[in-house]
């Protein structure tokens, strides 16, 4: 059975998909089979095949499994706004139980690693009473926290870690991702502070890359630390 994890971030725009794709590429390079799902995506463009989301397409390209797009991104919302608002405006009823069903279908794939990517941060609503945090809990997945290395990241990371802990969800580790157009001033000092304060392992430090691709970033994430010794 696949070892599965939920990818969340300290905010929107911190590079969750980029980091997830880096892990998928790293795992594939080491001979592991992989799959991924972004069950809910707001901000999809219309194509000849229907609505498509760039993040979901990136995951689809990075994994070794050949899953159809509809399985990688089952709920597509056109407007690039908060998912629960986009869903209401599109007349779609989104529930955690429905999203969990989609995720379990992918998690049953004969793979070593499956990544489930959220949308935005930990507390993003999917309807009037549920959030994506409830999805991670429903699935019983360990979390990988992506920290976008920019001003304010320490506060955002510590608050998110506290919220995850309050929800009773385990964190497998965190990744420092250089998400700005240039390296953060005193980034090393910020990472050291995060290492000191976050009570779970750092699974990668992705520096500012002139050629920003998940393939290039794969060498900066610790897929072995994520999978442990039980993947094969």
C-alpha positions, 0 to 999 in steps of 0.5 A: 500500500502506498505511503501517503502524505498531505501537502499544506503550506503556510499560505497561498503562493508558497510553492506547495505544488512545486515542492510536491513535484520535487518530491515526486521527481526525487522519488521517481529518480530513486526508482519509487512509483508515485501518484498525486492528487489535487482534489480541489483546485480554484483557478482553472483555465478552459481548454479543449479538454475542459477546465485545467489547473496548472498545478494539477498538470504539474503534478500529473507530469511529475508522477510515474503513474499515468492517471487521467486528469479527472482523477488527478484533479476531480473538482475544478473551479474556474475562478482564482478565488477562495475555493468555497466561494468559487464552488458556491458561485459555480453551483457545486456542492463540495464536501470533505467526504466527497473529496476524501473519496476521490483521494482514497481512489488515488491512494489505492494505486499500487505505488510507493508514494502518494501525495495529496495536495491541499489548496492555500493554507491549512484552514482553507474552507471548502464549504460553510462548515468544513476546511481542508484540515478536515480532509487531512484528518479524515484521511489520517495522513501525515502532513508535509508543511511547505514554508515559503521563505519570505518576510513573516514566514517564521510567524506563519510557520509556527502558527500553522504548526500549532493549528495542525497539532491542535487538530491532532494531525501528525507532521512528517516534516517541513520544507523551506522553499525559496518562493520569491523572485530572489533569495530572502535576506538572511535566509540562512538565519531564518531557516536556523530559527525554524529548525530550532522552533519547529518540532519536526524534521526539515525534509528539504531546503530549496534555494532560489533557482535561476531555472526553477523546475521541480526536476532541478529542485528534486536534489534539495528534498529528502525523499528518503527521510519522507518515506523511511524504510517501509516504502519498498 
